[in-house]
Amino acid sequence: MYHQLETKLNWVNFDSTRDRLFSVGDLIDRGEENLRCLKLLNEHWFFCVRGNHEQMLINTILDNDPIAEKIWHFNGGSWATTIDKKLLKTIARQLRKLPWTIEIESPVPDDDPVGICHAEYPLSTWKQRTRTHSDLFYHDLLWSRKQTTQRYIRNISGVQAIYCGHTIFAEPLQLGNCHFIDTGCFQTGRLHIKQLFIDPETIKEI
């Protein structure tokens, strides 16, 4: 997947001195370049939300959860069996710092921001995400496929658009102002990038 990203960034003339790259998560378990993808987290121009695959690694390594380990390895995490345990703990601690959502403010006064989460955004209002929520809220952010399965239109208030991954489609799918952009790069070789004309200095995370 890292190779496809490099190719795509070159194709769009990505300039790391002025551009920023935002990811909808799942940097791991998607091909053979897991460590190279994880190194992106050290780049000043790269921002990523937490995905369910990052969470499976966290649960396995930091919580020492054998059930989580079986689920993770079944879903692509077996690459980690060859990685030094100390390195895995370092990776897990870094992944635990990833935000659940990212907000990118618009440079246009009074315009709503753009939001990013991994799977689906379960609330009706974007601002609600900063409140204390139940475990179900965070589970839906990482795992939900309710909207994509039923294909129902949702327009989340307080945000121009929300970009999500998790569920793979042949082409990016828009349902209201929710955009699902995972095109299964690790299977298809096709990586989708959406260009946003947003000031890179106006970034908020929760």
LOBA-571361 format. One record per residue (C-alpha): residue number from 1; y, z, x; residue in three letters. Coordinates in nm, 3 decimals. Last residue first. Example, Ala and Ser with C-alpha at 12.3 -4.5 7.8 and 13.67 -1.06 7.14 Angstrom:
  seq       c2       c3       c1  type
    2   -0.106    0.714    1.367   SER
    1   -0.450    0.780    1.230   ALA
***
This chain:
  seq       c2       c3       c1  type
  206    1.481    1.957   -1.028   ILE
  205    1.662    1.687   -0.831   GLU
  204    2.013    1.542   -0.833   LYS
  203    2.138    1.234   -0.650   ILE
  202    2.492    1.100   -0.636   THR
  201    2.523    0.985   -0.274   GLU
  200    2.320    0.670   -0.328   PRO
  199    2.590    0.516   -0.554   ASP
  198    2.390    0.311   -0.804   ILE
  197    2.341   -0.060   -0.841   PHE
  196    1.976   -0.024   -0.929   LEU
  195    1.717   -0.270   -0.802   GLN
  194    1.373   -0.239   -0.956   LYS
  193    1.078   -0.277   -0.719   ILE
  192    0.729   -0.369   -0.838   HIS
  191    0.438   -0.386   -0.594   LEU
  190    0.165   -0.646   -0.642   ARG
  189   -0.136   -0.622   -0.412   GLY
  188   -0.355   -0.614   -0.722   THR
  187   -0.571   -0.307   -0.667   GLN
  186   -0.358   -0.084   -0.443   PHE
  185   -0.044   -0.234   -0.599   CYS
  184   -0.141   -0.131   -0.949   GLY
  183    0.159   -0.271   -1.140   THR
  182    0.325    0.065   -1.196   ASP
  181    0.665    0.000   -1.357   ILE
  180    0.670    0.184   -1.687   PHE
  179    1.026    0.177   -1.823   HIS
  178    1.143    0.419   -2.092   CYS
  177    1.469    0.315   -2.260   ASN
  176    1.285    0.193   -2.566   GLY
  175    0.935    0.102   -2.452   LEU
  174    0.965   -0.125   -2.148   GLN
  173    0.651   -0.242   -1.966   LEU
  172    0.636   -0.369   -1.608   PRO
  171    0.374   -0.646   -1.576   GLU
  170   -0.003   -0.629   -1.531   ALA
  169    0.017   -0.265   -1.632   PHE
  168   -0.100    0.052   -1.458   ILE
  167   -0.026    0.395   -1.602   THR
  166    0.102    0.648   -1.346   HIS
  165    0.455    0.510   -1.298   GLY
  164    0.781    0.603   -1.469   CYS
  163    1.144    0.490   -1.477   TYR
  162    1.377    0.651   -1.730   ILE
  161    1.676    0.457   -1.853   ALA
  160    2.039    0.505   -1.945   GLN
  159    2.001    0.883   -1.987   VAL
  158    2.149    1.140   -2.222   GLY
  157    1.920    1.063   -2.513   SER
  156    1.563    0.948   -2.457   ILE
  155    1.495    0.631   -2.654   ASN
  154    1.130    0.611   -2.747   ARG
  153    0.938    0.309   -2.874   ILE
  152    0.567    0.353   -2.934   TYR
  151    0.305    0.175   -2.729   ARG
  150    0.027    0.407   -2.852   GLN
  149   -0.142    0.421   -2.512   THR
  148    0.184    0.402   -2.317   THR
  147    0.347    0.677   -2.520   GLN
  146    0.053    0.918   -2.503   LYS
  145   -0.038    0.847   -2.141   ARG
  144    0.049    1.190   -2.002   SER
  143   -0.061    1.306   -1.656   TRP
  142    0.225    1.416   -1.430   LEU
  141    0.525    1.471   -1.658   LEU
  140    0.285    1.563   -1.938   ASP
  139    0.134    1.844   -1.731   HIS
  138    0.481    1.971   -1.647   TYR
  137    0.569    1.999   -2.015   PHE
  136    0.228    2.144   -2.102   LEU
  135    0.277    2.425   -1.848   ASP
  134    0.557    2.554   -2.068   SER
  133    0.923    2.494   -1.997   HIS
  132    1.222    2.672   -1.846   THR
  131    1.530    2.456   -1.887   ARG
  130    1.641    2.177   -1.653   THR
  129    1.441    1.913   -1.843   ARG
  128    1.646    1.960   -2.159   GLN
  127    1.924    1.747   -2.012   LYS
  126    1.718    1.432   -2.065   TRP
  125    1.688    1.478   -2.440   THR
  124    1.386    1.390   -2.656   SER
  123    1.128    1.560   -2.435   LEU
  122    0.792    1.433   -2.310   PRO
  121    0.898    1.216   -2.013   TYR
  120    0.594    1.014   -1.914   GLU
  119    0.392    0.965   -1.595   ALA
  118    0.585    1.018   -1.271   HIS
  117    0.948    1.095   -1.348   CYS
  116    1.273    0.913   -1.276   ILE
  115    1.604    0.924   -1.461   GLY
  114    1.910    0.699   -1.459   VAL
  113    2.245    0.860   -1.536   PRO
  112    2.464    0.813   -1.844   ASP
  111    2.795    0.632   -1.804   ASP
  110    3.111    0.842   -1.844   ASP
  109    3.266    0.711   -1.519   PRO
  108    3.072    0.424   -1.357   VAL
  107    2.908    0.535   -1.032   PRO
  106    2.602    0.628   -1.240   SER
  105    2.420    0.946   -1.147   GLU
  104    2.064    0.926   -1.024   ILE
  103    1.844    1.201   -1.168   GLU
  102    1.507    1.281   -1.015   ILE
  101    1.221    1.456   -1.191   THR
  100    0.937    1.692   -1.101   TRP
   99    1.082    1.742   -0.755   PRO
   98    0.877    1.729   -0.434   LEU
   97    0.867    2.060   -0.247   LYS
   96    0.495    2.107   -0.315   ARG
   95    0.438    1.779   -0.133   LEU
   94    0.567    1.928    0.192   GLN
   93    0.345    2.234    0.155   ARG
   92    0.047    2.009    0.085   ALA
   91    0.117    1.794    0.391   ILE
   90    0.133    2.098    0.618   THR
   89   -0.189    2.227    0.465   LYS
   88   -0.354    1.889    0.521   LEU
   87   -0.241    1.892    0.883   LEU
   86   -0.403    2.231    0.934   LYS
   85   -0.722    2.104    0.772   LYS
   84   -0.751    1.807    1.008   ASP
   83   -0.809    1.486    0.814   ILE
   82   -1.150    1.319    0.773   THR
   81   -1.223    1.478    0.434   THR
   80   -0.874    1.369    0.321   ALA
   79   -0.989    1.012    0.257   TRP
   78   -1.200    1.151   -0.031   SER
   77   -0.886    1.179   -0.245   GLY
   76   -0.938    0.863   -0.448   GLY
   75   -0.992    0.990   -0.801   ASN
   74   -1.339    1.139   -0.751   PHE
   73   -1.205    1.324   -0.447   HIS
   72   -0.927    1.474   -0.659   TRP
   71   -1.154    1.579   -0.945   ILE
   70   -1.400    1.742   -0.705   LYS
   69   -1.118    1.918   -0.517   GLU
   68   -0.957    2.040   -0.840   ALA
   67   -1.289    2.201   -0.931   ILE
   66   -1.314    2.360   -0.586   PRO
   65   -0.963    2.516   -0.608   ASP
   64   -0.841    2.636   -0.269   ASN
   63   -0.497    2.691   -0.425   ASP
   62   -0.312    2.542   -0.127   LEU
   61   -0.551    2.261   -0.038   ILE
   60   -0.709    2.159   -0.367   THR
   59   -0.420    2.235   -0.601   ASN
   58   -0.168    2.069   -0.369   ILE
   57   -0.388    1.762   -0.323   LEU
   56   -0.433    1.730   -0.699   MET
   55   -0.056    1.768   -0.744   GLN
   54    0.013    1.480   -0.505   GLU
   53   -0.227    1.270   -0.709   HIS
   52   -0.057    1.374   -1.033   ASN
   51    0.278    1.256   -0.905   GLY
   50    0.573    1.452   -0.769   ARG
   49    0.899    1.261   -0.758   VAL
   48    1.003    1.064   -0.449   CYS
   47    1.320    0.996   -0.251   PHE
   46    1.339    0.780    0.063   PHE
   45    1.660    0.700    0.254   TRP
   44    1.649    1.000    0.488   HIS
   43    1.293    0.916    0.593   GLU
   42    1.057    1.211    0.638   ASN
   41    0.894    1.157    0.299   LEU
   40    0.805    0.805    0.413   LEU
   39    0.553    0.968    0.646   LYS
   38    0.332    1.020    0.341   LEU
   37    0.287    0.644    0.304   CYS
   36    0.171    0.616    0.664   ARG
   35   -0.069    0.905    0.609   LEU
   34   -0.221    0.742    0.302   ASN
   33   -0.265    0.395    0.448   GLU
   32   -0.618    0.321    0.326   GLU
   31   -0.553    0.250   -0.042   GLY
   30   -0.402    0.437   -0.333   ARG
   29   -0.516    0.794   -0.290   ASP
   28   -0.166    0.898   -0.176   ILE
   27    0.197    0.811   -0.247   LEU
   26    0.134    0.877   -0.614   ASP
   25    0.500    0.919   -0.715   GLY
   24    0.767    0.731   -0.913   VAL
   23    0.941    0.635   -0.587   SER
   22    1.310    0.597   -0.511   PHE
   21    1.439    0.386   -0.221   LEU
   20    1.795    0.416   -0.098   ARG
   19    2.025    0.153    0.049   ASP
   18    2.316    0.196    0.294   ARG
   17    2.178    0.243    0.646   THR
   16    1.821    0.174    0.532   SER
   15    1.909   -0.186    0.448   ASP
   14    1.654   -0.346    0.215   PHE
   13    1.674   -0.725    0.236   ASN
   12    1.480   -0.772   -0.091   VAL
   11    1.198   -0.956    0.088   TRP
   10    1.199   -0.710    0.378   ASN
    9    1.153   -0.425    0.133   LEU
    8    0.868   -0.613   -0.037   LYS
    7    0.681   -0.676    0.287   THR
    6    0.719   -0.316    0.400   GLU
    5    0.598   -0.196    0.060   LEU
    4    0.296   -0.425    0.069   GLN
    3    0.203   -0.288    0.412   HIS
    2    0.237    0.070    0.290   TYR
    1    0.000    0.000    0.000   MET
***
